[in-house]
Protein backbone atom coordinates (compact mmCIF):
# COMPACT_ATOMS: atom_id res chain seq x y z
CA UNK A 1 0.00 0.00 0.00
CA UNK A 2 1.52 3.31 -1.13
CA UNK A 3 1.31 6.31 1.23
CA UNK A 4 -1.38 8.87 0.53
CA UNK A 5 -0.18 12.12 -1.02
CA UNK A 6 -3.41 14.06 -1.60
CA UNK A 7 -6.91 13.65 -0.17
CA UNK A 8 -9.92 15.88 -0.81
CA UNK A 9 -13.18 15.17 1.00
CA UNK A 10 -16.31 17.10 0.09
CA UNK A 11 -14.29 20.04 -1.24
CA UNK A 12 -16.27 22.99 -2.57
CA UNK A 13 -14.85 26.20 -4.01
CA UNK A 14 -16.96 29.31 -4.48
CA UNK A 15 -16.03 32.84 -5.43
CA UNK A 16 -17.76 36.09 -4.44
CA UNK A 17 -18.87 34.40 -1.21
CA UNK A 18 -21.31 36.53 0.75
CA UNK A 19 -22.39 38.62 -2.25
CA UNK A 20 -25.78 38.35 -3.97
CA UNK A 21 -24.15 36.46 -6.87
CA UNK A 22 -22.04 33.52 -5.63
CA UNK A 23 -20.14 31.48 -8.19
CA UNK A 24 -19.58 27.91 -6.97
CA UNK A 25 -16.99 26.37 -9.29
CA UNK A 26 -16.37 23.03 -7.56
CA UNK A 27 -19.07 20.97 -5.84
CA UNK A 28 -18.23 18.33 -3.25
CA UNK A 29 -15.00 17.02 -4.76
CA UNK A 30 -13.62 13.73 -3.38
CA UNK A 31 -10.16 12.60 -4.52
CA UNK A 32 -7.39 10.39 -3.20
CA UNK A 33 -3.94 10.17 -4.80
CA UNK A 34 -1.18 7.86 -3.60
CA UNK A 35 2.59 8.05 -3.92
CA UNK A 36 3.82 7.59 -7.48
CA UNK A 37 0.34 7.69 -9.01
CA UNK A 38 -0.27 9.68 -12.19
CA UNK A 39 -3.68 11.26 -12.83
CA UNK A 40 -4.95 13.40 -15.70
CA UNK A 41 -7.74 15.93 -15.22
CA UNK A 42 -9.77 16.66 -18.33
CA UNK A 43 -12.90 18.68 -19.01
CA UNK A 44 -14.20 21.64 -20.98
CA UNK A 45 -12.85 25.16 -20.54
CA UNK A 46 -14.32 26.79 -17.47
CA UNK A 47 -15.07 23.49 -15.73
CA UNK A 48 -12.76 24.28 -12.79
CA UNK A 49 -9.61 22.30 -13.70
CA UNK A 50 -7.18 25.09 -12.82
CA UNK A 51 -9.19 25.91 -9.68
CA UNK A 52 -8.83 22.28 -8.57
CA UNK A 53 -5.09 22.38 -9.26
CA UNK A 54 -4.72 25.59 -7.25
CA UNK A 55 -6.44 23.95 -4.27
CA UNK A 56 -4.27 20.82 -4.41
CA UNK A 57 -1.20 23.05 -4.81
CA UNK A 58 -2.18 25.07 -1.71
CA UNK A 59 -2.34 28.28 -3.73
CA UNK A 60 -5.96 28.72 -2.66
CA UNK A 61 -8.20 27.40 0.11
CA UNK A 62 -11.44 25.42 -0.17
CA UNK A 63 -14.67 27.16 0.73
CA UNK A 64 -15.87 23.94 2.36
CA UNK A 65 -14.54 20.42 2.86
CA UNK A 66 -11.22 18.91 3.91
CA UNK A 67 -7.90 18.86 2.09
CA UNK A 68 -4.84 16.90 3.25
CA UNK A 69 -1.41 16.90 1.61
CA UNK A 70 1.11 14.21 2.59
CA UNK A 71 -1.20 13.30 5.45
CA UNK A 72 -1.35 16.81 6.90
CA UNK A 73 -4.75 18.47 7.18
CA UNK A 74 -4.42 21.92 5.66
CA UNK A 75 -7.74 23.55 6.47
CA UNK A 76 -6.58 25.16 9.71
CA UNK A 77 -2.97 25.92 8.74
CA UNK A 78 -1.94 29.56 8.75
CA UNK A 79 -0.36 31.10 5.65
CA UNK A 80 3.21 30.57 6.83
CA UNK A 81 2.73 26.84 7.53
CA UNK A 82 0.79 26.44 4.29
CA UNK A 83 3.67 28.04 2.34
CA UNK A 84 6.20 25.77 4.05
CA UNK A 85 4.16 22.65 3.23
CA UNK A 86 3.75 23.76 -0.38
CA UNK A 87 7.49 24.38 -0.70
CA UNK A 88 8.54 20.86 0.18
CA UNK A 89 5.51 18.80 -0.89
CA UNK A 90 4.40 20.33 -4.22
CA UNK A 91 6.10 21.11 -7.53
CA UNK A 92 4.51 23.10 -10.36
CA UNK A 93 4.84 23.08 -14.15
CA UNK A 94 2.64 25.60 -15.95
CA UNK A 95 1.79 26.18 -19.61
CA UNK A 96 4.24 29.08 -19.58
CA UNK A 97 7.56 28.11 -18.03
CA UNK A 98 7.82 31.06 -15.55
CA UNK A 99 11.63 30.86 -15.55
CA UNK A 100 13.38 34.02 -14.35
CA UNK A 101 14.80 35.73 -17.44
CA UNK A 102 17.91 37.11 -15.72
CA UNK A 103 18.98 33.69 -14.35
CA UNK A 104 20.64 30.81 -16.13
CA UNK A 105 18.89 27.45 -16.47
CA UNK A 106 21.04 26.14 -13.63
CA UNK A 107 20.23 29.09 -11.36
CA UNK A 108 16.50 28.79 -12.10
CA UNK A 109 16.48 25.13 -11.11
CA UNK A 110 18.59 25.79 -8.00
CA UNK A 111 16.27 28.56 -6.78
CA UNK A 112 13.61 26.44 -4.98
CA UNK A 113 16.32 24.64 -3.01
CA UNK A 114 17.98 27.90 -2.02
CA UNK A 115 14.64 29.38 -0.96
CA UNK A 116 14.10 26.29 1.19
CA UNK A 117 17.40 26.96 2.98
CA UNK A 118 19.57 24.37 1.25
CA UNK A 119 23.26 25.06 0.73
CA UNK A 120 24.58 26.35 -2.58
CA UNK A 121 26.82 23.34 -3.25
CA UNK A 122 24.05 20.81 -2.70
CA UNK A 123 21.58 22.86 -4.76
CA UNK A 124 24.10 23.17 -7.59
CA UNK A 125 24.75 19.42 -7.66
CA UNK A 126 21.07 18.47 -7.55
CA UNK A 127 20.05 21.03 -10.20
CA UNK A 128 22.83 19.97 -12.55
CA UNK A 129 21.86 16.30 -12.22
CA UNK A 130 18.22 17.05 -13.03
CA UNK A 131 19.08 19.25 -16.00
CA UNK A 132 21.36 16.55 -17.33
CA UNK A 133 18.56 14.00 -16.93
CA UNK A 134 16.30 16.09 -19.22
CA UNK A 135 19.03 16.55 -21.82
CA UNK A 136 20.11 20.06 -20.83
CA UNK A 137 23.54 19.32 -19.42
CA UNK A 138 25.07 21.41 -22.21
CA UNK A 139 22.73 24.35 -21.57
CA UNK A 140 23.35 24.95 -17.84
CA UNK A 141 24.66 28.51 -18.31
CA UNK A 142 22.10 29.58 -20.90
CA UNK A 143 19.34 32.00 -19.92
CA UNK A 144 15.69 31.32 -20.85
CA UNK A 145 15.85 33.67 -23.83
CA UNK A 146 18.63 31.50 -25.27
CA UNK A 147 16.64 28.27 -24.95
CA UNK A 148 13.98 26.85 -27.24
CA UNK A 149 10.40 26.45 -26.03
CA UNK A 150 10.90 22.75 -25.39
CA UNK A 151 14.15 23.38 -23.53
CA UNK A 152 12.50 25.99 -21.31
CA UNK A 153 9.73 23.55 -20.40
CA UNK A 154 12.23 20.78 -19.66
CA UNK A 155 14.06 23.21 -17.35
CA UNK A 156 10.71 23.98 -15.70
CA UNK A 157 10.13 20.24 -15.16
CA UNK A 158 13.56 19.93 -13.55
CA UNK A 159 12.82 22.92 -11.31
CA UNK A 160 9.50 21.37 -10.23
CA UNK A 161 11.32 18.24 -9.06
CA UNK A 162 14.42 19.76 -7.51
CA UNK A 163 13.04 19.71 -3.93
CA UNK A 164 11.88 16.08 -4.35
CA UNK A 165 8.20 16.95 -3.82
CA UNK A 166 5.60 14.29 -3.13
CA UNK A 167 3.42 15.60 -5.97
CA UNK A 168 3.95 17.57 -9.18
CA UNK A 169 1.07 19.57 -10.66
CA UNK A 170 1.06 20.33 -14.37
CA UNK A 171 -1.36 22.85 -15.90
CA UNK A 172 -1.26 22.23 -19.67
CA UNK A 173 2.57 22.05 -19.49
CA UNK A 174 2.94 21.24 -23.19
CA UNK A 175 0.10 23.44 -24.44
CA UNK A 176 2.39 26.06 -26.02
CA UNK A 177 4.58 23.55 -27.87
CA UNK A 178 4.32 21.98 -31.31
CA UNK A 179 3.16 18.36 -31.40
CA UNK A 180 6.60 16.74 -31.72
CA UNK A 181 8.21 18.90 -29.01
CA UNK A 182 5.20 18.44 -26.73
CA UNK A 183 5.44 14.65 -27.03
CA UNK A 184 9.15 14.76 -26.21
CA UNK A 185 8.69 17.02 -23.16
CA UNK A 186 5.75 14.93 -21.95
CA UNK A 187 7.75 11.69 -22.25
CA UNK A 188 10.67 13.16 -20.32
CA UNK A 189 8.30 14.55 -17.69
CA UNK A 190 6.77 11.10 -17.13
CA UNK A 191 10.15 9.39 -17.06
CA UNK A 192 11.59 11.82 -14.53
CA UNK A 193 8.51 11.67 -12.29
CA UNK A 194 8.61 7.86 -12.34
CA UNK A 195 12.33 7.87 -11.50
CA UNK A 196 11.66 10.20 -8.54
CA UNK A 197 8.52 8.23 -7.45
CA UNK A 198 6.60 11.49 -7.53
CA UNK A 199 2.84 11.66 -7.93
CA UNK A 200 1.58 13.70 -10.88
CA UNK A 201 -1.68 15.55 -11.49
CA UNK A 202 -1.82 16.83 -15.06
CA UNK A 203 -4.51 19.14 -16.44
CA UNK A 204 -4.76 18.64 -20.20
CA UNK A 205 -7.16 19.05 -23.09
CA UNK A 206 -5.29 16.30 -24.97
CA UNK A 207 -7.06 13.00 -24.36
CA UNK A 208 -4.28 11.06 -26.11
CA UNK A 209 -1.84 12.32 -23.47
CA UNK A 210 -4.34 11.67 -20.70
CA UNK A 211 -4.65 8.01 -21.71
CA UNK A 212 -0.95 7.51 -20.95
CA UNK A 213 -1.51 8.15 -17.24
CA UNK A 214 -2.77 5.76 -14.56
CA UNK A 215 -6.13 7.48 -14.08
CA UNK A 216 -8.25 9.97 -16.00
CA UNK A 217 -10.55 12.26 -14.00
CA UNK A 218 -13.16 14.41 -15.70
CA UNK A 219 -14.50 17.68 -14.34
CA UNK A 220 -17.93 18.59 -15.63
CA UNK A 221 -20.13 21.30 -14.17
CA UNK A 222 -18.02 21.36 -11.02
CA UNK A 223 -18.20 17.64 -10.29
CA UNK A 224 -15.35 15.14 -10.58
CA UNK A 225 -15.68 11.58 -11.84
CA UNK A 226 -13.18 8.92 -12.87
CA UNK A 227 -13.42 7.73 -16.46
CA UNK A 228 -13.17 4.13 -17.56
CA UNK A 229 -10.45 3.54 -20.18
CA UNK A 230 -13.06 3.08 -22.93
CA UNK A 231 -14.53 6.53 -22.21
CA UNK A 232 -11.30 8.55 -22.41
Secondary structure, 3 states (H helix, E strand, C coil): CCCEEEEEEEEEEEECCCCCCCEEEEEEEEEEEECCCEEEEECCCCCCHHHHHHHHCCCCCCCEEEEEECCEECCCCCHHHHHHHHHHHEEEEECCCCCCCCCEHHHHHHHHHHHCCCCHHHHHHHHHHHHHHCCCHHHCCCEHHHCCHHHHHHHHHHHHHCCCCCEEEEECCCCCCCHHHHHHHHHHHHHHHHHHCCEEEEECCCHHHHCCCCEEEEEECCEEEECCHHHC
